[in-house]
């Protein structure tokens, strides 16, 4: 009986996630279509002269792309990588767990829903740029309609799992791939540093999108409030929230600045999204960030 009940439970969970997929797809498709229409961003291979950085020549590169002048300064054959190259693979990752299910207002998305919309919207945008897309943890990539649907289903299926950071123990990012991580990144900075250092070993490009609720940024409560821990059921009573607001804001700002500094150390990009802000505006900023010239070594 125990086995049967487990199977039935999994079946109900699967049906629940599948029913959520059409709404997620519609939202993501609408946002991505508006961004592509408004920005006229068609990043085809070889269409731009924006420079990202030098990297070692690979067998899949064209000989005419070799930068002989820069190569002469080193022991390697180097090519110029332009933008987030359309020939590469981009892996998306979304945090999951109790902290991601938080929303301070029913009028706004939870952090988890926000992460899913942003991830799927980026998948659709990258697909139109003919990039190979996948989820961190699954080596297979693609840009077909079936692949987009599969990404959406996997995102929804993974949400109940407690995964505040990428699992780098069981999966290594392929060399020269790009990584886009989406989550609240409220783990201790030491844990985030170790995780990102492992991911960045093979990452050609990296981007972290930190998603936080307005209440987490501003502690916008009044009077006596009971707070629950991030990943447990422990409750803490604060008699006067306003008395700790200033100290709290200093601590959360310090933490987000640490995450941002960590990205800069890895030559990655960083975006902070407030769940009370328009997702489309944040996605436009992300797309512009991925499109524009980065710092040259």
Residue, then its C-alpha position, 0 to 999 in steps of 0.5 A: x500500500x505504501x508503494x501505491x500511495x507514493x505512486x498516486x502522490x507522484x501522479x497527482x504532483x505531475x498532473x498539477x505541474x502539467x496543468x501549470x505549464x500552459x499559463x507559464x508558457x503563455x506568460x513567458x512567450x508574451x514577455x519574450x515576444x514584446x522584448x524581441x519586437x521592441x528591441x529588434x534584437x536578432x543576434x545571429x552568428x557573425x552579425x555583430x562586432x561586439x567583443x566579449x573576450x579572447x578564448x582558446x581556439x577550438x576545432x569548431x571555430x573558423x580559421x579566419x576568426x583567429x586573432x594572430x596578433x593576440x595569439x603571438x603574445x601567448x603560447x595559445x591560439x586565440x579567437x575573439x568571442x563575440x557577445x554570448x556566442x550563438x554557437x555555444x550552449x547556455x544552461x539555466x538554473x533555478x533555485x527551489x525550496x521553502x524560501x523561494x515560495x515566499x510572497x509578501x502580497x497575493x498581488x505579486x508572484x512568489x519568488x519561485x514563480x518569478x524565477x520560472x517566468x524569467x528562466x523560460x522567457x530567457x530560454x525563448x529569447x535564446x532560442x530565437x538567437x539559435x542558441x542551444x539551451x538546457x537546464x543545469x543538471x542535464x547535459x542535453x541541450x537544444x532549441x526546438x519547441x519540444x526542448x522549450x516545453x521540456x524545460x518548462x516541465x522540468x522547472x515545475x517538477x523541480x520546484x518542491x526540491x530544496x535546492x538553494x544552490x546548484x548541485x555541483x557535486x553531481x553535475x559539471x558545466x561543460x567547458x565553454x558553456x554559459x551559465x545563468x543562475x536564478x534564485x534568491x541567493x540567501x545562503x551564507x556567502x561562503x556557500x555561494x562562493x564555493x558553489x559559483x567557484x565550481x560552476x565558473x571553472x568551465x563557464x565561458x560567461x556567467x550571470x546571476x539573477x537575484x530575486x528578492x521580495x520587497x519585504x525582504x529588501x525593506x522589512x516593510x512590516x509594522x508592530x509585532x511580527x512572528x518571523x519564520x526561518x528561511x528553510x525551517x519552521x522555527x518562529x521568532x517573535x519581534x515585538x517592534x519591527x521598526x526597531x530593527x529595520x535599519x540594522x536589517x536593511x544594512x545586513x541585507x544590502x551587505x549580503x546583496x553587495x557581496x553576491x554582486x562582488x562575487x560575480x564581478x570577481x568571476x567576470x560574471x554579470x549580476x541583476x537584482x530583481x524585486x518581485x514587486x517590479x515588472x518582470x518585463x523591465x528586468x528581462x529587458x535589462x538582462x537582454x541588454x546586459x547579455x547583448x552589450x560589449x563586456x569588459x575586455x581583459 
